[in-house]
């Protein structure tokens, strides 16, 4: 059950892509402000469904399209929407495994075709992009029989456990999984950049405190932390 509304606790609903950076920022904000943070995470699609079904919090951080939709539905304080971060899709393998060549589109295709198994999520933003990408590359039929999927979450865990050889997901999500190595981002020609934005729910316990949290996250000094977590701060 979500935590009860309280001016002492800021409730944040978000997708897994921003989990790492938000958790890293939380301790400093809590010390400086005296307010606790309570996070709710899920895949972007699942989180949006929960909100549309009536779930609420104080702050929401999701894909820009979802935030725009929530704003249009009147779920956000007018004018509270702001850009949060950008992320890219990458490839990872189990720690210590040979790093395949993904330096060009052809090399990436060859790597997927030669892999024993390829993992991606179904409902996450990058998970929905991967099938589209495979169709675009003309290799969907060859890859489908050896695809390992999960509804959402960090797909890197199936590579860390040995259930799959290669994981394709947003870099920020791959970096959050121990036991795997990031090979690198997809080539620019087939790269997908995801933009996330933030907003304040209309029924936030204390909108001013929620704004203070988002302004804290947006401080230019935190740009290196965003980078370390596989994201690009929209404000740094």
C-alpha positions as CSV (number, residue, x, y, z in Angstrom):
1,X,0.0,0.0,0.0
2,X,1.3,3.5,-0.8
3,X,2.4,5.6,2.1
4,X,-0.3,7.9,3.5
5,X,0.0,11.6,2.4
6,X,2.2,13.6,4.7
7,X,4.1,16.8,4.4
8,X,7.0,14.9,6.1
9,X,7.1,12.3,3.3
10,X,7.3,13.0,-0.4
11,X,5.8,10.1,-2.4
12,X,7.4,9.6,-5.8
13,X,6.0,7.4,-8.6
14,X,8.5,6.6,-11.4
15,X,9.7,4.0,-13.8
16,X,12.8,1.8,-13.4
17,X,14.9,3.9,-15.7
18,X,15.2,6.7,-13.1
19,X,15.3,4.5,-10.0
20,X,19.1,4.5,-9.7
21,X,19.6,8.3,-9.8
22,X,16.6,9.0,-7.6
23,X,17.8,6.6,-4.9
24,X,21.3,8.1,-5.1
25,X,19.9,11.7,-4.7
26,X,17.6,10.8,-1.9
27,X,19.9,10.7,1.1
28,X,21.3,14.2,0.5
29,X,17.9,15.7,-0.1
30,X,16.5,14.1,3.1
31,X,19.4,15.4,5.2
32,X,19.1,18.9,3.7
33,X,15.3,19.2,3.8
34,X,14.2,17.1,6.7
35,X,11.7,15.3,4.4
36,X,11.7,11.6,3.7
37,X,11.2,10.2,0.3
38,X,9.0,7.2,-0.5
39,X,9.5,5.7,-4.0
40,X,7.1,3.5,-6.0
41,X,8.7,1.8,-9.1
42,X,7.3,-0.2,-12.0
43,X,7.7,-0.4,-15.7
44,X,6.6,2.8,-17.5
45,X,3.5,1.1,-18.9
46,X,2.5,-0.5,-15.6
47,X,3.0,2.7,-13.7
48,X,0.9,4.7,-16.1
49,X,-1.9,2.1,-15.8
50,X,-1.8,2.4,-12.0
51,X,-2.1,6.2,-12.2
52,X,-4.9,6.1,-14.8
53,X,-6.7,3.7,-12.4
54,X,-6.5,6.3,-9.7
55,X,-3.2,5.8,-7.9
56,X,-1.5,9.0,-6.9
57,X,1.5,10.5,-5.1
58,X,3.2,13.8,-4.8
59,X,5.8,13.7,-7.6
60,X,5.7,11.7,-10.8
61,X,8.8,11.0,-13.1
62,X,8.0,9.2,-16.3
63,X,8.5,9.4,-20.1
64,X,7.7,12.8,-21.4
65,X,4.8,11.5,-23.5
66,X,3.2,10.0,-20.3
67,X,3.7,13.3,-18.4
68,X,2.1,15.2,-21.2
69,X,-0.9,12.8,-21.0
70,X,-1.2,13.3,-17.3
71,X,-1.1,17.0,-17.7
72,X,-3.8,16.9,-20.3
73,X,-5.9,14.7,-18.0
74,X,-5.7,17.4,-15.3
75,X,-3.7,15.1,-12.9
76,X,-0.8,17.5,-12.6
77,X,-0.5,21.0,-11.1
78,X,-0.6,23.4,-14.1
79,X,2.9,24.5,-15.0
80,X,4.6,22.0,-12.8
81,X,5.8,19.8,-15.7
82,X,9.6,20.0,-16.3
83,X,12.2,17.9,-18.2
84,X,14.1,15.5,-16.0
85,X,16.6,13.3,-18.0
86,X,17.5,11.6,-21.3
87,X,18.6,8.0,-21.7
88,X,19.9,5.7,-24.4
89,X,19.7,2.0,-25.2
90,X,22.7,-0.2,-24.7
91,X,23.9,-3.8,-24.7
92,X,25.3,-5.8,-21.8
93,X,26.8,-9.3,-21.2
94,X,27.6,-11.4,-18.1
95,X,30.6,-10.1,-16.2
96,X,33.8,-11.6,-17.6
97,X,32.2,-12.7,-20.9
98,X,33.8,-11.6,-24.2
99,X,32.4,-8.3,-25.3
100,X,30.8,-8.5,-28.7
101,X,31.2,-6.0,-31.5
102,X,28.3,-3.5,-31.6
103,X,30.3,-0.6,-33.1
104,X,28.3,-0.5,-36.3
105,X,24.8,-1.5,-37.4
106,X,26.1,-4.5,-39.3
107,X,28.3,-5.6,-36.4
108,X,25.3,-5.3,-34.0
109,X,23.2,-7.4,-36.3
110,X,25.9,-10.0,-36.6
111,X,26.3,-10.1,-32.8
112,X,22.6,-10.7,-32.3
113,X,22.4,-13.4,-35.0
114,X,25.4,-15.2,-33.5
115,X,24.2,-15.0,-29.9
116,X,22.6,-18.0,-28.3
117,X,20.0,-15.8,-26.6
118,X,18.9,-12.2,-26.5
119,X,16.9,-10.7,-23.6
120,X,14.7,-7.6,-23.4
121,X,11.6,-6.5,-21.4
122,X,8.1,-6.4,-22.9
123,X,6.5,-3.3,-21.2
124,X,9.5,-1.1,-20.6
125,X,10.2,1.8,-23.0
126,X,13.3,0.1,-24.5
127,X,11.6,-3.3,-24.4
128,X,8.9,-2.0,-26.7
129,X,11.5,-0.5,-28.9
130,X,13.6,-3.7,-29.4
131,X,11.0,-5.6,-31.4
132,X,10.5,-2.6,-33.7
133,X,14.3,-2.4,-34.1
134,X,14.6,-6.1,-35.0
135,X,11.9,-5.7,-37.6
136,X,13.7,-2.6,-39.0
137,X,17.0,-4.6,-39.2
138,X,15.2,-7.5,-40.9
139,X,16.2,-10.1,-38.3
140,X,13.1,-10.4,-36.2
141,X,12.2,-13.9,-37.4
142,X,15.8,-15.2,-36.7
143,X,15.9,-13.6,-33.2
144,X,12.4,-14.4,-32.0
145,X,13.0,-18.1,-31.2
146,X,16.0,-17.3,-28.9
147,X,14.5,-14.3,-27.2
148,X,14.2,-14.2,-23.4
149,X,11.7,-11.7,-22.1
150,X,10.3,-10.4,-18.8
151,X,7.3,-8.1,-18.4
152,X,9.4,-5.3,-16.9
153,X,12.2,-4.6,-14.4
154,X,15.9,-5.0,-15.0
155,X,16.4,-7.5,-17.8
156,X,20.1,-7.7,-17.0
157,X,19.3,-10.1,-14.1
158,X,18.6,-12.9,-16.6
159,X,22.1,-12.3,-18.1
160,X,23.7,-12.2,-14.7
161,X,22.1,-15.5,-13.8
162,X,23.1,-17.1,-17.1
163,X,19.6,-17.4,-18.5
164,X,20.5,-15.3,-21.5
165,X,23.7,-14.2,-23.2
166,X,22.9,-10.6,-24.2
167,X,20.7,-8.0,-22.7
168,X,19.3,-5.0,-24.6
169,X,17.8,-2.2,-22.5
170,X,18.3,1.4,-21.4
171,X,21.8,1.9,-20.3
172,X,20.7,3.3,-16.9
173,X,18.8,0.1,-16.2
174,X,21.7,-2.2,-17.3
175,X,24.1,-0.3,-15.0
176,X,21.9,-1.0,-12.0
177,X,22.4,-4.8,-12.3
178,X,25.5,-6.4,-10.6
179,X,27.1,-9.3,-12.4
180,X,26.9,-7.8,-15.9
181,X,29.2,-5.6,-18.0
182,X,28.0,-2.8,-20.2
183,X,29.3,-3.3,-23.8
184,X,28.2,0.1,-24.9
185,X,25.4,2.0,-26.6
186,X,23.7,1.1,-29.8
187,X,25.1,2.7,-32.9
188,X,23.8,6.2,-33.5
189,X,21.9,5.2,-36.6
190,X,19.6,2.9,-34.6
191,X,19.9,4.5,-31.2
192,X,16.7,5.5,-29.4
193,X,16.8,8.5,-27.0
194,X,14.2,8.4,-24.3
195,X,13.2,11.7,-22.5
196,X,11.7,11.7,-19.1
197,X,9.9,14.5,-17.4
198,X,8.5,15.2,-14.0
199,X,5.4,16.8,-12.6
200,X,3.5,17.5,-9.3
201,X,0.2,15.7,-8.7
202,X,-2.8,18.0,-8.2
203,X,-3.4,16.3,-4.9
204,X,0.2,16.5,-3.6
205,X,0.3,16.9,0.2
206,X,2.6,20.0,-0.2
207,X,3.3,21.1,-3.7
208,X,6.0,23.5,-2.6
209,X,8.0,20.7,-1.0
210,X,7.6,18.6,-4.1
211,X,8.9,21.5,-6.2
212,X,11.9,21.8,-3.9
213,X,12.7,18.2,-4.5
214,X,12.6,18.5,-8.3
215,X,14.7,21.7,-8.1
216,X,17.2,19.8,-6.0
217,X,17.4,17.0,-8.6
218,X,17.9,19.6,-11.4
219,X,20.9,21.3,-9.8
220,X,23.8,21.4,-12.3
221,X,26.1,19.9,-9.6
222,X,24.2,16.6,-9.9
223,X,24.9,16.2,-13.6
224,X,27.9,13.9,-13.0
225,X,25.7,11.7,-10.8
226,X,23.2,11.4,-13.6
227,X,26.0,10.4,-16.0
228,X,27.3,7.8,-13.6
229,X,23.9,6.2,-13.5
230,X,23.6,6.1,-17.3
231,X,21.5,9.2,-17.8
232,X,22.0,12.7,-19.1
233,X,20.4,15.4,-16.8
234,X,18.0,17.6,-18.7
235,X,19.4,20.5,-16.7
236,X,23.1,19.9,-16.7
